[in-house]
Amino acid sequence: MSLTLSQKIDQTVTNVADFPKPGIQYKDITPLFLNPQLSQEIIDAFIEKAKGKVDIVCGIESRGFLYGIQLAHQLNVPFVLIRKAGKLPPPTIAQSYDLEYGQATIEVNSTYIKEGDRVLIHDDVLATGGTAEACAKLVEKCGGKVAQFSFIIELDFLNGQEKLKPFSDDLVSLVHY
Ligand code: AMP
């Protein structure tokens, strides 16, 4: 029997215990990139869910860039990078958010997202949702509207979905753990 896309991803992604900190089960998605056919299937699945709904794709640094730009350009829409503070040249707009210890800040070019744009926010893993939530706030500060969130992997037990619902209830995750 042929495997579903979720099963193929599950069998390809590597679990690394206690990385980068004790107690974290790290999902290493880099083996997906060794397989062009599976990578195209992943992009096709994201396209199927997003087509006709988005004007811009925003990818979250750095693993959100990898399929994000291919997804955007195959949808024939612009791709915008959301990066950690200090990496993008001006003009930028910033959003801070809380981490387990301390704070982080992300930035985006303040001219790329236009008033009323329907934005897809894309990343590799949805964990607590703090990063994607900060991106959604950034998109709204620019005048955009979050049309969809998409992730390769969602860690259901961390309830990241709850943080994202106020921005959009259209959330795509190809594999759940
Ligand atoms: P969060 O803000 O908690 O949803 O974390 C999301 C960001 O952290 C994403 O950009 C992921 O790449 C990364 N991340 C969080 N948890 C994991 C994990 N268990 N394995 C791999 N990446 C993770």
Backbone and ligand atoms as CSV (ligand in chain L), in Angstrom:
chain,resi,resn,atom,element,x,y,z
A,1,MET,N,N,0.849,-1.198,0.000
A,1,MET,CA,C,0.000,0.000,0.000
A,1,MET,C,C,0.890,1.256,0.000
A,2,SER,N,N,0.507,2.261,-0.799
A,2,SER,CA,C,1.366,3.451,-0.843
A,2,SER,C,C,1.142,4.322,0.399
A,3,LEU,N,N,2.187,5.007,0.775
A,3,LEU,CA,C,2.143,5.826,1.990
A,3,LEU,C,C,1.470,7.165,1.701
A,4,THR,N,N,0.820,7.736,2.720
A,4,THR,CA,C,0.298,9.102,2.602
A,4,THR,C,C,1.472,10.077,2.713
A,5,LEU,N,N,1.202,11.330,2.338
A,5,LEU,CA,C,2.262,12.338,2.443
A,5,LEU,C,C,2.714,12.484,3.903
A,6,SER,N,N,1.770,12.489,4.833
A,6,SER,CA,C,2.122,12.597,6.270
A,6,SER,C,C,3.048,11.470,6.686
A,7,GLN,N,N,2.735,10.253,6.232
A,7,GLN,CA,C,3.576,9.098,6.596
A,7,GLN,C,C,4.975,9.224,6.000
A,8,LYS,N,N,5.031,9.723,4.763
A,8,LYS,CA,C,6.355,9.883,4.127
A,8,LYS,C,C,7.192,10.915,4.882
A,9,ILE,N,N,6.541,12.019,5.268
A,9,ILE,CA,C,7.278,13.048,6.018
A,9,ILE,C,C,7.730,12.473,7.363
A,10,ASP,N,N,6.811,11.786,8.035
A,10,ASP,CA,C,7.123,11.199,9.348
A,10,ASP,C,C,8.320,10.249,9.260
A,11,GLN,N,N,8.373,9.491,8.180
A,11,GLN,CA,C,9.466,8.515,8.045
A,11,GLN,C,C,10.789,9.167,7.643
A,12,THR,N,N,10.724,10.411,7.193
A,12,THR,CA,C,11.935,11.083,6.696
A,12,THR,C,C,12.551,12.023,7.733
A,13,VAL,N,N,11.680,12.727,8.467
A,13,VAL,CA,C,12.158,13.668,9.491
A,13,VAL,C,C,12.870,12.888,10.604
A,14,THR,N,N,13.943,13.471,11.138
A,14,THR,CA,C,14.687,12.802,12.211
A,14,THR,C,C,14.339,13.431,13.560
A,15,ASN,N,N,14.186,12.602,14.575
A,15,ASN,CA,C,13.979,13.094,15.946
A,15,ASN,C,C,15.313,13.106,16.661
A,16,VAL,N,N,15.665,14.263,17.209
A,16,VAL,CA,C,16.936,14.349,17.934
A,16,VAL,C,C,16.620,14.702,19.386
A,17,ALA,N,N,16.890,13.760,20.282
A,17,ALA,CA,C,16.555,13.973,21.697
A,17,ALA,C,C,17.514,14.974,22.332
A,18,ASP,N,N,16.971,15.790,23.225
A,18,ASP,CA,C,17.771,16.726,24.029
A,18,ASP,C,C,18.602,17.697,23.195
A,19,PHE,N,N,18.031,18.177,22.098
A,19,PHE,CA,C,18.684,19.202,21.274
A,19,PHE,C,C,17.678,20.314,20.995
A,20,PRO,N,N,18.044,21.584,21.064
A,20,PRO,CA,C,19.343,22.123,21.490
A,20,PRO,C,C,19.503,22.190,23.013
A,21,LYS,N,N,18.433,21.763,23.755
A,21,LYS,CA,C,18.501,21.797,25.227
A,21,LYS,C,C,17.942,20.490,25.774
A,22,PRO,N,N,18.337,20.100,26.983
A,22,PRO,CA,C,17.766,18.893,27.579
A,22,PRO,C,C,16.240,18.986,27.623
A,23,GLY,N,N,15.565,17.896,27.286
A,23,GLY,CA,C,14.094,17.862,27.351
A,23,GLY,C,C,13.421,18.206,26.038
A,24,ILE,N,N,14.149,18.785,25.081
A,24,ILE,CA,C,13.551,19.136,23.785
A,24,ILE,C,C,13.760,17.974,22.816
A,25,GLN,N,N,12.659,17.581,22.158
A,25,GLN,CA,C,12.728,16.572,21.088
A,25,GLN,C,C,12.749,17.350,19.768
A,26,TYR,N,N,13.924,17.511,19.202
A,26,TYR,CA,C,14.098,18.351,18.013
A,26,TYR,C,C,13.699,17.588,16.758
A,27,LYS,N,N,12.897,18.250,15.912
A,27,LYS,CA,C,12.497,17.645,14.635
A,27,LYS,C,C,13.416,18.192,13.559
A,28,ASP,N,N,14.298,17.359,13.055
A,28,ASP,CA,C,15.233,17.787,12.010
A,28,ASP,C,C,14.601,17.526,10.648
A,29,ILE,N,N,14.218,18.624,9.972
A,29,ILE,CA,C,13.538,18.482,8.676
A,29,ILE,C,C,14.515,18.416,7.510
A,30,THR,N,N,15.812,18.600,7.767
A,30,THR,CA,C,16.764,18.694,6.643
A,30,THR,C,C,16.803,17.438,5.766
A,31,PRO,N,N,16.504,16.211,6.286
A,31,PRO,CA,C,16.477,15.059,5.361
A,31,PRO,C,C,15.422,15.190,4.256
A,32,LEU,N,N,14.388,16.022,4.474
A,32,LEU,CA,C,13.376,16.224,3.421
A,32,LEU,C,C,14.020,16.825,2.171
A,33,PHE,N,N,15.027,17.668,2.397
A,33,PHE,CA,C,15.644,18.384,1.263
A,33,PHE,C,C,16.561,17.479,0.436
A,34,LEU,N,N,16.839,16.297,0.957
A,34,LEU,CA,C,17.646,15.337,0.188
A,34,LEU,C,C,16.795,14.647,-0.871
A,35,ASN,N,N,15.470,14.835,-0.773
A,35,ASN,CA,C,14.539,14.108,-1.627
A,35,ASN,C,C,13.705,15.081,-2.470
A,36,PRO,N,N,14.150,15.347,-3.696
A,36,PRO,CA,C,13.449,16.335,-4.525
A,36,PRO,C,C,11.994,15.967,-4.803
A,37,GLN,N,N,11.719,14.679,-4.995
A,37,GLN,CA,C,10.352,14.274,-5.318
A,37,GLN,C,C,9.412,14.513,-4.131
A,38,LEU,N,N,9.865,14.138,-2.940
A,38,LEU,CA,C,9.056,14.368,-1.738
A,38,LEU,C,C,8.906,15.866,-1.478
A,39,SER,N,N,9.982,16.623,-1.700
A,39,SER,CA,C,9.909,18.078,-1.505
A,39,SER,C,C,8.863,18.694,-2.435
A,40,GLN,N,N,8.803,18.230,-3.689
A,40,GLN,CA,C,7.803,18.761,-4.618
A,40,GLN,C,C,6.390,18.369,-4.174
A,41,GLU,N,N,6.248,17.160,-3.637
A,41,GLU,CA,C,4.924,16.746,-3.119
A,41,GLU,C,C,4.483,17.642,-1.965
A,42,ILE,N,N,5.447,18.009,-1.116
A,42,ILE,CA,C,5.148,18.894,0.025
A,42,ILE,C,C,4.705,20.261,-0.482
A,43,ILE,N,N,5.459,20.805,-1.432
A,43,ILE,CA,C,5.112,22.120,-1.991
A,43,ILE,C,C,3.737,22.053,-2.668
A,44,ASP,N,N,3.490,20.982,-3.419
A,44,ASP,CA,C,2.186,20.831,-4.086
A,44,ASP,C,C,1.043,20.793,-3.068
A,45,ALA,N,N,1.274,20.118,-1.934
A,45,ALA,CA,C,0.223,20.036,-0.901
A,45,ALA,C,C,-0.059,21.427,-0.325
A,46,PHE,N,N,1.000,22.201,-0.085
A,46,PHE,CA,C,0.795,23.567,0.421
A,46,PHE,C,C,0.079,24.423,-0.630
A,47,ILE,N,N,0.453,24.264,-1.897
A,47,ILE,CA,C,-0.168,25.060,-2.973
A,47,ILE,C,C,-1.664,24.752,-3.060
A,48,GLU,N,N,-1.984,23.477,-2.986
A,48,GLU,CA,C,-3.389,23.041,-3.057
A,48,GLU,C,C,-4.237,23.757,-1.996
A,49,LYS,N,N,-3.667,23.913,-0.801
A,49,LYS,CA,C,-4.398,24.544,0.315
A,49,LYS,C,C,-4.452,26.070,0.187
A,50,ALA,N,N,-3.466,26.661,-0.514
A,50,ALA,CA,C,-3.342,28.132,-0.501
A,50,ALA,C,C,-3.829,28.809,-1.773
A,51,LYS,N,N,-3.973,28.042,-2.854
A,51,LYS,CA,C,-4.222,28.702,-4.153
A,51,LYS,C,C,-5.526,29.497,-4.139
A,52,GLY,N,N,-5.432,30.710,-4.687
A,52,GLY,CA,C,-6.587,31.604,-4.752
A,52,GLY,C,C,-6.868,32.353,-3.467
A,53,LYS,N,N,-6.101,32.059,-2.405
A,53,LYS,CA,C,-6.402,32.679,-1.109
A,53,LYS,C,C,-5.382,33.717,-0.664
A,54,VAL,N,N,-4.188,33.759,-1.311
A,54,VAL,CA,C,-3.120,34.609,-0.765
A,54,VAL,C,C,-2.501,35.521,-1.822
A,55,ASP,N,N,-2.096,36.728,-1.346
A,55,ASP,CA,C,-1.432,37.699,-2.223
A,55,ASP,C,C,0.072,37.726,-1.979
A,56,ILE,N,N,0.499,37.247,-0.794
A,56,ILE,CA,C,1.917,37.284,-0.405
A,56,ILE,C,C,2.188,36.089,0.496
A,57,VAL,N,N,3.386,35.499,0.362
A,57,VAL,CA,C,3.828,34.494,1.330
A,57,VAL,C,C,4.950,35.112,2.164
A,58,CYS,N,N,4.816,35.034,3.502
A,58,CYS,CA,C,5.895,35.440,4.413
A,58,CYS,C,C,6.527,34.191,4.993
A,59,GLY,N,N,7.849,34.071,4.888
A,59,GLY,CA,C,8.568,32.940,5.472
A,59,GLY,C,C,9.307,33.393,6.713
A,60,ILE,N,N,9.284,32.528,7.748
A,60,ILE,CA,C,9.934,32.861,9.018
A,60,ILE,C,C,11.359,32.298,9.012
A,61,GLU,N,N,12.330,33.152,9.380
A,61,GLU,CA,C,13.749,32.752,9.427
A,61,GLU,C,C,13.945,31.533,10.310
A,62,SER,N,N,14.758,30.594,9.880
A,62,SER,CA,C,15.300,30.509,8.532
A,62,SER,C,C,14.679,29.350,7.753
A,63,ARG,N,N,14.132,28.375,8.476
A,63,ARG,CA,C,13.642,27.191,7.749
A,63,ARG,C,C,12.320,27.456,7.029
A,64,GLY,N,N,11.657,28.568,7.383
A,64,GLY,CA,C,10.446,28.962,6.660
A,64,GLY,C,C,10.763,29.518,5.278
A,65,PHE,N,N,12.056,29.796,5.027
A,65,PHE,CA,C,12.437,30.323,3.710
A,65,PHE,C,C,12.497,29.206,2.653
A,66,LEU,N,N,12.748,27.986,3.114
A,66,LEU,CA,C,13.194,26.929,2.194
A,66,LEU,C,C,12.089,26.477,1.243
A,67,TYR,N,N,10.948,26.053,1.817
A,67,TYR,CA,C,9.805,25.757,0.942
A,67,TYR,C,C,9.000,27.028,0.683
A,68,GLY,N,N,9.116,28.015,1.589
A,68,GLY,CA,C,8.308,29.238,1.480
A,68,GLY,C,C,8.486,29.950,0.153
A,69,ILE,N,N,9.726,30.145,-0.263
A,69,ILE,CA,C,9.952,30.904,-1.508
A,69,ILE,C,C,9.490,30.094,-2.723
A,70,GLN,N,N,9.643,28.782,-2.662
A,70,GLN,CA,C,9.197,27.945,-3.794
A,70,GLN,C,C,7.671,27.947,-3.878
A,71,LEU,N,N,7.050,27.871,-2.708
A,71,LEU,CA,C,5.592,27.914,-2.625
A,71,LEU,C,C,5.058,29.229,-3.189
A,72,ALA,N,N,5.676,30.345,-2.767
A,72,ALA,CA,C,5.237,31.664,-3.232
A,72,ALA,C,C,5.357,31.767,-4.752
A,73,HIS,N,N,6.512,31.403,-5.249
A,73,HIS,CA,C,6.745,31.621,-6.674
A,73,HIS,C,C,5.956,30.644,-7.544
A,74,GLN,N,N,5.675,29.457,-7.020
A,74,GLN,CA,C,4.798,28.548,-7.783
A,74,GLN,C,C,3.333,28.996,-7.715
A,75,LEU,N,N,2.993,29.788,-6.672
A,75,LEU,CA,C,1.657,30.405,-6.613
A,75,LEU,C,C,1.629,31.713,-7.412
A,76,ASN,N,N,2.814,32.115,-7.904
A,76,ASN,CA,C,2.954,33.369,-8.651
A,76,ASN,C,C,2.653,34.603,-7.801
A,77,VAL,N,N,3.072,34.561,-6.514
A,77,VAL,CA,C,2.926,35.725,-5.631
A,77,VAL,C,C,4.294,36.050,-5.012
A,78,PRO,N,N,4.463,37.280,-4.477
A,78,PRO,CA,C,5.746,37.657,-3.886
A,78,PRO,C,C,6.068,36.859,-2.616
A,79,PHE,N,N,7.371,36.725,-2.341
A,79,PHE,CA,C,7.844,36.105,-1.098
A,79,PHE,C,C,8.545,37.176,-0.265
A,80,VAL,N,N,8.190,37.246,1.016
A,80,VAL,CA,C,8.747,38.246,1.929
A,80,VAL,C,C,9.412,37.540,3.108
A,81,LEU,N,N,10.640,37.976,3.436
A,81,LEU,CA,C,11.392,37.367,4.535
A,81,LEU,C,C,11.061,38.049,5.865
A,82,ILE,N,N,10.745,37.247,6.878
A,82,ILE,CA,C,10.624,37.758,8.244
A,82,ILE,C,C,11.862,37.265,8.985
A,83,ARG,N,N,12.670,38.229,9.483
A,83,ARG,CA,C,13.979,37.862,10.038
A,83,ARG,C,C,14.155,38.342,11.471
A,84,LYS,N,N,15.133,37.757,12.138
A,84,LYS,CA,C,15.490,38.205,13.485
A,84,LYS,C,C,16.010,39.635,13.402
A,85,ALA,N,N,15.821,40.381,14.500
A,85,ALA,CA,C,16.184,41.802,14.519
A,85,ALA,C,C,17.629,42.025,14.095
A,86,GLY,N,N,17.831,43.074,13.315
A,86,GLY,CA,C,19.183,43.479,12.938
A,86,GLY,C,C,19.709,42.854,11.661
A,87,LYS,N,N,18.942,41.967,11.047
A,87,LYS,CA,C,19.428,41.283,9.836
A,87,LYS,C,C,18.994,41.982,8.548
A,88,LEU,N,N,17.833,42.650,8.602
A,88,LEU,CA,C,17.311,43.293,7.391
A,88,LEU,C,C,17.682,44.771,7.388
A,89,PRO,N,N,18.033,45.327,6.225
A,89,PRO,CA,C,18.300,46.765,6.154
A,89,PRO,C,C,16.995,47.557,6.252
A,90,PRO,N,N,17.069,48.857,6.619
A,90,PRO,CA,C,15.859,49.669,6.695
A,90,PRO,C,C,15.270,49.870,5.296
A,91,PRO,N,N,13.969,50.195,5.203
A,91,PRO,CA,C,13.029,50.446,6.300
A,91,PRO,C,C,12.420,49.136,6.828
A,92,THR,N,N,12.420,48.980,8.145
A,92,THR,CA,C,11.820,47.777,8.725
A,92,THR,C,C,10.820,48.159,9.803
A,93,ILE,N,N,9.991,47.189,10.151
A,93,ILE,CA,C,9.047,47.339,11.254
A,93,ILE,C,C,9.267,46.105,12.133
A,94,ALA,N,N,9.161,46.283,13.474
A,94,ALA,CA,C,9.567,45.216,14.397
A,94,ALA,C,C,8.427,44.778,15.315
A,95,GLN,N,N,8.548,43.551,15.789
A,95,GLN,CA,C,7.596,43.019,16.778
A,95,GLN,C,C,8.382,42.150,17.763
A,96,SER,N,N,8.210,42.427,19.062
A,96,SER,CA,C,8.880,41.612,20.086
A,96,SER,C,C,7.918,40.596,20.658
A,97,TYR,N,N,8.458,39.507,21.159
A,97,TYR,CA,C,7.620,38.478,21.792
A,97,TYR,C,C,8.413,37.768,22.876
A,98,ASP,N,N,7.675,37.115,23.781
A,98,ASP,CA,C,8.310,36.476,24.935
A,98,ASP,C,C,8.796,35.080,24.590
A,99,LEU,N,N,9.987,34.750,25.075
A,99,LEU,CA,C,10.501,33.396,25.004
A,99,LEU,C,C,10.435,32.806,26.408
A,100,GLU,N,N,10.804,31.548,26.541
A,100,GLU,CA,C,10.816,30.922,27.860
A,100,GLU,C,C,11.655,31.764,28.832
A,101,TYR,N,N,12.830,32.176,28.363
A,101,TYR,CA,C,13.653,33.112,29.137
A,101,TYR,C,C,13.924,34.302,28.247
A,102,GLY,N,N,13.401,35.475,28.633
A,102,GLY,CA,C,13.694,36.697,27.886
A,102,GLY,C,C,12.758,36.956,26.724
A,103,GLN,N,N,13.259,37.742,25.779
A,103,GLN,CA,C,12.437,38.221,24.660
A,103,GLN,C,C,13.180,38.056,23.342
A,104,ALA,N,N,12.433,38.033,22.257
A,104,ALA,CA,C,13.038,38.035,20.921
A,104,ALA,C,C,12.305,39.082,20.093
A,105,THR,N,N,12.953,39.533,19.027
A,105,THR,CA,C,12.327,40.514,18.133
A,105,THR,C,C,12.513,40.042,16.690
A,106,ILE,N,N,11.438,40.189,15.911
A,106,ILE,CA,C,11.520,39.883,14.484
A,106,ILE,C,C,11.179,41.140,13.692
A,107,GLU,N,N,11.633,41.163,12.460
A,107,GLU,CA,C,11.426,42.347,11.623
A,107,GLU,C,C,11.047,41.950,10.194
A,108,VAL,N,N,10.394,42.907,9.519
A,108,VAL,CA,C,10.061,42.724,8.104
A,108,VAL,C,C,10.238,44.074,7.418
A,109,ASN,N,N,10.519,44.063,6.145
A,109,ASN,CA,C,10.560,45.317,5.387
A,109,ASN,C,C,9.173,45.959,5.445
A,110,SER,N,N,9.129,47.252,5.821
A,110,SER,CA,C,7.838,47.895,6.084
A,110,SER,C,C,7.089,48.309,4.827
A,111,THR,N,N,7.686,48.120,3.647
A,111,THR,CA,C,7.002,48.570,2.419
A,111,THR,C,C,6.454,47.408,1.567
A,112,TYR,N,N,6.810,46.176,1.909
A,112,TYR,CA,C,6.458,45.064,1.019
A,112,TYR,C,C,5.006,44.591,1.166
A,113,ILE,N,N,4.487,44.607,2.401
A,113,ILE,CA,C,3.102,44.167,2.618
A,113,ILE,C,C,2.211,45.398,2.541
A,114,LYS,N,N,1.225,45.327,1.666
A,114,LYS,CA,C,0.368,46.494,1.425
A,114,LYS,C,C,-0.980,46.322,2.151
A,115,GLU,N,N,-1.634,47.467,2.408
A,115,GLU,CA,C,-2.951,47.492,3.031
A,115,GLU,C,C,-3.890,46.483,2.357
A,116,GLY,N,N,-4.463,45.600,3.138
A,116,GLY,CA,C,-5.452,44.651,2.603
A,116,GLY,C,C,-4.872,43.384,1.999
A,117,ASP,N,N,-3.545,43.278,1.939
A,117,ASP,CA,C,-2.950,42.055,1.379
A,117,ASP,C,C,-3.329,40.829,2.217
A,118,ARG,N,N,-3.648,39.735,1.514
A,118,ARG,CA,C,-3.939,38.460,2.185
A,118,ARG,C,C,-2.621,37.683,2.274
A,119,VAL,N,N,-2.189,37.442,3.509
A,119,VAL,CA,C,-0.828,36.937,3.727
A,119,VAL,C,C,-0.845,35.505,4.262
A,120,LEU,N,N,0.002,34.685,3.658
A,120,LEU,CA,C,0.257,33.330,4.170
A,120,LEU,C,C,1.539,33.380,4.989
A,121,ILE,N,N,1.469,32.954,6.248
A,121,ILE,CA,C,2.658,32.873,7.111
A,121,ILE,C,C,3.106,31.423,7.142
A,122,HIS,N,N,4.363,31.196,6.745
A,122,HIS,CA,C,4.858,29.822,6.587
A,122,HIS,C,C,6.126,29.573,7.415
A,123,ASP,N,N,6.157,28.415,8.092
A,123,ASP,CA,C,7.372,28.011,8.822
A,123,ASP,C,C,7.460,26.488,8.828
A,124,ASP,N,N,8.574,25.969,9.333
A,124,ASP,CA,C,8.741,24.508,9.327
A,124,ASP,C,C,7.952,23.833,10.444
A,125,VAL,N,N,8.094,24.373,11.668
A,125,VAL,CA,C,7.481,23.707,12.839
A,125,VAL,C,C,6.638,24.711,13.625
A,126,LEU,N,N,5.401,24.330,13.964
A,126,LEU,CA,C,4.601,25.105,14.919
A,126,LEU,C,C,4.760,24.432,16.274
A,127,ALA,N,N,5.383,25.148,17.210
A,127,ALA,CA,C,5.575,24.613,18.566
A,127,ALA,C,C,4.634,25.377,19.504
A,128,THR,N,N,5.133,26.331,20.296
A,128,THR,CA,C,4.243,27.080,21.204
A,128,THR,C,C,3.408,28.123,20.464
A,129,GLY,N,N,3.821,28.466,19.248
A,129,GLY,CA,C,3.074,29.453,18.459
A,129,GLY,C,C,3.541,30.893,18.667
A,130,GLY,N,N,4.480,31.097,19.590
A,130,GLY,CA,C,4.932,32.465,19.889
A,130,GLY,C,C,5.530,33.176,18.673
A,131,THR,N,N,6.304,32.458,17.894
A,131,THR,CA,C,6.969,33.075,16.737
A,131,THR,C,C,5.947,33.435,15.657
A,132,ALA,N,N,5.069,32.489,15.336
A,132,ALA,CA,C,4.067,32.742,14.284
A,132,ALA,C,C,3.080,33.833,14.727
A,133,GLU,N,N,2.766,33.865,16.025
A,133,GLU,CA,C,1.873,34.914,16.536
A,133,GLU,C,C,2.517,36.292,16.347
A,134,ALA,N,N,3.814,36.396,16.659
A,134,ALA,CA,C,4.520,37.679,16.482
A,134,ALA,C,C,4.528,38.075,15.006
A,135,CYS,N,N,4.686,37.103,14.111
A,135,CYS,CA,C,4.647,37.387,12.664
A,135,CYS,C,C,3.276,37.907,12.267
A,136,ALA,N,N,2.236,37.301,12.821
A,136,ALA,CA,C,0.869,37.732,12.502
A,136,ALA,C,C,0.654,39.182,12.952
A,137,LYS,N,N,1.186,39.524,14.124
A,137,LYS,CA,C,1.068,40.916,14.607
A,137,LYS,C,C,1.802,41.868,13.666
A,138,LEU,N,N,2.957,41.427,13.187
A,138,LEU,CA,C,3.755,42.236,12.263
A,138,LEU,C,C,2.987,42.466,10.952
A,139,VAL,N,N,2.368,41.416,10.441
A,139,VAL,CA,C,1.576,41.509,9.204
A,139,VAL,C,C,0.435,42.512,9.404
A,140,GLU,N,N,-0.230,42.439,10.558
A,140,GLU,CA,C,-1.354,43.357,10.799
A,140,GLU,C,C,-0.874,44.795,10.965
A,141,LYS,N,N,0.311,44.975,11.599
A,141,LYS,CA,C,0.885,46.333,11.724
A,141,LYS,C,C,1.118,46.950,10.351
A,142,CYS,N,N,1.428,46.123,9.367
A,142,CYS,CA,C,1.678,46.601,7.990
A,142,CYS,C,C,0.375,46.828,7.227
A,143,GLY,N,N,-0.756,46.445,7.822
A,143,GLY,CA,C,-2.048,46.612,7.149
A,143,GLY,C,C,-2.534,45.356,6.449
A,144,GLY,N,N,-1.736,44.265,6.536
A,144,GLY,CA,C,-2.142,43.004,5.908
A,144,GLY,C,C,-3.086,42.209,6.791
A,145,LYS,N,N,-3.631,41.136,6.200
A,145,LYS,CA,C,-4.544,40.251,6.927
A,145,LYS,C,C,-3.989,38.839,6.774
A,146,VAL,N,N,-3.899,38.103,7.884
A,146,VAL,CA,C,-3.397,36.730,7.777
A,146,VAL,C,C,-4.489,35.860,7.150
A,147,ALA,N,N,-4.168,35.289,5.979
A,147,ALA,CA,C,-5.153,34.456,5.280
A,147,ALA,C,C,-4.990,32.996,5.679
A,148,GLN,N,N,-3.749,32.603,5.966
A,148,GLN,CA,C,-3.478,31.199,6.302
A,148,GLN,C,C,-2.114,31.101,6.998
A,149,PHE,N,N,-2.007,30.114,7.897
A,149,PHE,CA,C,-0.703,29.713,8.445
A,149,PHE,C,C,-0.407,28.336,7.870
A,150,SER,N,N,0.849,28.085,7.476
A,150,SER,CA,C,1.165,26.713,7.071
A,150,SER,C,C,2.506,26.254,7.628
A,151,PHE,N,N,2.514,24.991,8.061
A,151,PHE,CA,C,3.684,24.377,8.691
A,151,PHE,C,C,3.846,22.962,8.152
A,152,ILE,N,N,5.079,22.483,8.127
A,152,ILE,CA,C,5.284,21.075,7.796
A,152,ILE,C,C,4.813,20.235,8.987
A,153,ILE,N,N,5.240,20.659,10.178
A,153,ILE,CA,C,4.988,19.881,11.399
A,153,ILE,C,C,4.302,20.743,12.448
A,154,GLU,N,N,3.319,20.155,13.139
A,154,GLU,CA,C,2.698,20.832,14.285
A,154,GLU,C,C,2.829,19.947,15.520
A,155,LEU,N,N,3.323,20.526,16.605
A,155,LEU,CA,C,3.438,19.795,17.874
A,155,LEU,C,C,2.171,20.097,18.675
A,156,ASP,N,N,1.149,19.247,18.501
A,156,ASP,CA,C,-0.197,19.525,19.025
A,156,ASP,C,C,-0.203,19.775,20.527
A,157,PHE,N,N,0.637,19.025,21.258
A,157,PHE,CA,C,0.609,19.095,22.733
A,157,PHE,C,C,1.047,20.463,23.264
A,158,LEU,N,N,1.626,21.316,22.411
A,158,LEU,CA,C,2.038,22.656,22.874
A,158,LEU,C,C,0.961,23.717,22.602
A,159,ASN,N,N,-0.145,23.302,21.957
A,159,ASN,CA,C,-1.302,24.193,21.768
A,159,ASN,C,C,-1.019,25.504,21.041
A,160,GLY,N,N,-0.067,25.477,20.117
A,160,GLY,CA,C,0.244,26.694,19.357
A,160,GLY,C,C,-0.959,27.241,18.596
A,161,GLN,N,N,-1.847,26.349,18.164
A,161,GLN,CA,C,-3.055,26.755,17.410
A,161,GLN,C,C,-3.848,27.839,18.130
A,162,GLU,N,N,-3.942,27.695,19.466
A,162,GLU,CA,C,-4.767,28.631,20.257
A,162,GLU,C,C,-4.285,30.066,20.092
A,163,LYS,N,N,-2.956,30.248,20.025
A,163,LYS,CA,C,-2.390,31.604,19.883
A,163,LYS,C,C,-2.686,32.181,18.488
A,164,LEU,N,N,-2.869,31.284,17.506
A,164,LEU,CA,C,-2.992,31.761,16.123
A,164,LEU,C,C,-4.435,31.994,15.696
A,165,LYS,N,N,-5.375,31.361,16.391
A,165,LYS,CA,C,-6.802,31.468,16.011
A,165,LYS,C,C,-7.319,32.901,15.903
A,166,PRO,N,N,-6.909,33.821,16.808
A,166,PRO,CA,C,-7.423,35.195,16.686
A,166,PRO,C,C,-7.042,35.866,15.352
A,167,PHE,N,N,-6.022,35.354,14.677
A,167,PHE,CA,C,-5.565,35.979,13.426
A,167,PHE,C,C,-6.166,35.302,12.199
A,168,SER,N,N,-6.251,33.960,12.240
A,168,SER,CA,C,-6.874,33.206,11.151
A,168,SER,C,C,-7.161,31.801,11.655
A,169,ASP,N,N,-8.317,31.260,11.277
A,169,ASP,CA,C,-8.561,29.863,11.679
A,169,ASP,C,C,-8.205,28.897,10.544
A,170,ASP,N,N,-7.584,29.462,9.488
A,170,ASP,CA,C,-7.105,28.607,8.390
A,170,ASP,C,C,-5.658,28.223,8.701
A,171,LEU,N,N,-5.481,27.016,9.221
A,171,LEU,CA,C,-4.142,26.558,9.626
A,171,LEU,C,C,-3.877,25.195,9.002
A,172,VAL,N,N,-2.778,25.099,8.258
A,172,VAL,CA,C,-2.428,23.855,7.568
A,172,VAL,C,C,-1.160,23.286,8.194
A,173,SER,N,N,-1.219,22.043,8.648
A,173,SER,CA,C,-0.016,21.336,9.121
A,173,SER,C,C,-0.032,19.970,8.455
A,174,LEU,N,N,1.074,19.594,7.841
A,174,LEU,CA,C,1.080,18.341,7.080
A,174,LEU,C,C,1.245,17.117,7.974
A,175,VAL,N,N,1.912,17.286,9.128
A,175,VAL,CA,C,2.068,16.180,10.087
A,175,VAL,C,C,1.845,16.701,11.505
A,176,HIS,N,N,1.134,15.922,12.291
A,176,HIS,CA,C,0.884,16.286,13.701
A,176,HIS,C,C,1.575,15.291,14.626
A,177,TYR,N,N,2.151,15.821,15.705
A,177,TYR,CA,C,2.712,14.950,16.757
A,177,TYR,C,C,2.090,15.319,18.084
L,1,AMP,P1,P,7.391,28.442,18.629
L,1,AMP,O1,O,7.528,29.940,18.599
L,1,AMP,O2,O,7.502,27.864,20.011
L,1,AMP,O3,O,6.158,27.960,17.899
L,1,AMP,O4,O,8.668,27.860,17.893
L,1,AMP,C1,C,8.714,27.884,16.532
L,1,AMP,C2,C,10.118,28.014,15.987
L,1,AMP,O5,O,11.073,27.234,16.709
L,1,AMP,C3,C,10.130,27.498,14.586
L,1,AMP,O6,O,10.803,28.461,13.774
L,1,AMP,C4,C,10.833,26.171,14.634
L,1,AMP,O7,O,11.770,26.103,13.603
L,1,AMP,C5,C,11.523,26.116,15.972
L,1,AMP,N1,N,11.172,24.910,16.770
L,1,AMP,C6,C,10.451,24.900,17.916
L,1,AMP,N2,N,10.368,23.667,18.431
L,1,AMP,C7,C,11.029,22.848,17.587
L,1,AMP,C8,C,11.297,21.428,17.556
L,1,AMP,N3,N,10.859,20.595,18.515
L,1,AMP,N4,N,12.010,20.957,16.518
L,1,AMP,C9,C,12.461,21.777,15.540
L,1,AMP,N5,N,12.259,23.101,15.521
L,1,AMP,C10,C,11.562,23.655,16.529
